[in-house]
Amino acid sequence: MPRIVHIIGAGLAGLSAAVRLATPGNRVIVHEATAFAGGRCRSYHDAFVGMTIDNGNHLLLSGNFAALDFLRKIGSEHRLVGPPAAEFPFLDLKSRARWTLRFDDGRLPFWIFDSKRRVPGTRALDYLSMARLLWGSPVKTVGETIACKGTLYSGLIEPLLLAALNIDPPQGSAKLAAAVIRETLAAGGRACRPLIARDGLAPTLIEPALNHLRGRGAEIRLERQLRAMRFAAQHVETLDFGDETVTLGDADAVILAVPPYAAVSLVAGLTAPNEFRAIVNAHFRVEPPAGQPPILGVINGTTQWIFAFPSRLSVTVSAGDALLDAPREQLARIIWPEVAQAAALPAEPLPPWQIVRERRATFAATVEQDHRRPGTRTAWRNLLLAGDWTDTGLPATIEGAIRSGNRAAELVSEQ
């Protein structure tokens, strides 16, 4: 009899675990409470803008080895697009200055000695301050580790950490910031080339994964919410889906790949992050002008990053909690003039738009919340955890979610 692996949750953590386990000898069943797979990484048709959009803009980097391996396995790595080298164009809305950070391929940062490749107004010596972030303490914040002020901070460190940690950087965990710096800037340009899903998140990350799994005999069961689990002394005995109770065999396993607030309702005594940060995204149906970069960093505005897609410009605002209660049209009218300035487009009329707000987009990347992240193993031998909120060593990112799913799959295979 094949071992049955029940994966609860069809986000990227659950899907990556399923892809790893969909091999002879395993029967993989993915249970998803909602009507769609992908979790916070999904696409949908929006009637207001009259096109398919992503719920959020997710950036991958060429050094995200787990994410790229996942895409290779499901046959969709070719759907990522980006510049041939590690380049990040920026615009300062206040001064109207534009510049492009251009990193060296290797680990040695020769780019900091070239005034045309570094942040304008900075000196090579300024970048030495970033070294203190490479070994960030697990009990200190970013603000306790480096001075969060100055041209280098506003032109590079703040945009990088705000996007990666989804928190005002001085409040963020120095340990998590260190992980970001080590895997990006310190790893050299080969690890920093930006990649985006030009055709959308679902066609790139989700639909190919579902097709891959179904082609290998895995079952995807949507609108199937796990309501409770019954525990014995050392293992999970049954899964209660309301209309069906599933009894687990001795060799069967459960990977719980749901958000932390759902996990704590299912597993008594589980400690998990319980504070979150929002991300706000704005989508405008407009043709990007010729020469518009795939991704543009924006300084001194509500807008933080502008992504260019076919017939659409999209904006991401990380740590966007202050915008959650603002009227949607008000947000659109604040953000669009910034986008128009950045893309050299008319500020009027306002094109068709949509505002998407993820209230609990990520756990709050603070020292306290990072200490609440559980490991993959649990007190029950056949129950494992996965999700970007588990102790991956990274902040809540696509890369962290996929690594967590891979780790859970490895532990199932070792049993």
C-alpha positions, 0 to 999 in steps of 0.5 A, a space after each residue: 500500500 502506498 503511503 498517503 500524504 495529506 497536505 492541508 493548504 494549496 499555497 506555495 508551501 503546500 504545493 512545493 511539498 506536494 511536488 517533492 512527494 508526488 513520486 511512486 510510493 506516495 499518494 499525495 492529496 492536497 486539501 484546500 479550504 478555498 475554491 482556488 489554489 495559490 493562497 496569497 500568490 494568485 491571479 484572478 479576472 477583475 471586472 473593474 479593470 476588465 483584465 486578469 490581475 495578480 492579487 499582489 506583485 511578487 519579485 523573485 531573484 536569480 539567487 532564489 534557488 528553491 523557487 527556481 528549482 520548483 519552477 524547473 520541476 513544474 516546467 515554467 521557469 521560462 515564464 520569468 522575465 527580467 534584465 540580463 544583469 542585476 540592475 535596479 532603476 530608481 526614481 526620486 519623486 521629490 528631486 526627479 533624479 533617476 539612477 540605476 544600481 548595477 551590481 557586479 556578477 561576482 561577490 566582490 562589490 566593485 560597483 560601489 567604487 563607480 559613481 555611475 553604478 551606486 546610489 547618487 551622493 554616496 561614497 564607497 566608504 558609506 557602504 561599509 556600514 552595511 557590513 554590520 547587517 551581515 551578522 545581525 543579532 537575533 535579539 536586536 532590531 535593524 535600528 539598533 544595528 545600523 543608523 537608519 538615516 542618510 543617503 545610502 539608507 534612503 536610496 538602497 537599504 530602506 527600499 530593500 529591507 522594506 520590500 523584503 521584511 514588509 515592515 518599517 526597517 528600524 523595527 525589523 529583526 536584524 537577524 532576518 535583515 542579515 539573511 536578506 543581505 547575505 542572500 542578495 547584495 553579499 552574494 553578488 549580482 548573479 544572485 540579484 537579477 530581478 525576475 517577475 512573472 510577466 504573464 501572471 502568478 497563476 500561469 507561472 507558479 500555480 497552474 503549472 504546479 497543479 498540472 504537474 501534480 495531476 499528471 503524477 497522480 496527485 489529487 487536488 481537492 478544493 473547497 475542502 476545509 480541515 475542521 479538526 484533527 484528533 491526536 493520540 499520544 504520538 501521532 495524528 489519528 484522524 482528520 475531520 473535514 466535516 462531511 468526512 472523517 479520514 483515519 490515518 494509517 501507520 505510514 501516513 503523514 500530514 503536512 499542515 501548510 495553512 496560515 499561522 492563525 489557522 494552524 493555531 486553531 487546529 493544533 493546541 499549544 502551537 506557538 506561531 506569529 500572531 502579529 501581521 503587516 499589510 501590503 497594498 497593491 494598485 493596478 492600472 489598465 494602461 499600456 506601459 510606454 516604450 522603455 519602461 523597465 519591468 520594475 522601478 523603485 520609487 523614493 519619496 512617494 506613496 508608491 514604492 515599486 512599479 511593475 510593468 506588465 502587458 497593458 498594465 502598470 502595477 504598484 506595491 506598497 509594503 508595510 501598508 497598514 496606514 492605507 488599509 482604511 483609506 477610501 479606495 478611489 482616494 488611494 488610486 488618485 494618490 498613486 496614479 499621479 506618481 505612476 504617471 510621473 515615473 512613466 511619463 504618462 498623462 496624469 489625467 484621466 485616471 485609467 481603469 484601476 483596482 486597489 487590492 489590500 492584503 491585511 495579513 500579507 506577512 507576519 510582522 518581521 520583528 524580533 518578538 514575532 521571529 521568536 514565535 516561529 515554530 520549526 517543521 517538526 511537531 510533537 506528533 511524529 506524522 504531523 509537519 508544518 510548512 509555510 513562510 511563517 515557520 522558522 525558515 531563517 528568511 522573512 515571509 517570502 516566496 522563497 521561504 514558503 517553498 523552502 519550508 515545503 521542501 523541508 517538510 517533504 524531506 522529513 516525510 521521505 525520511 520517515 
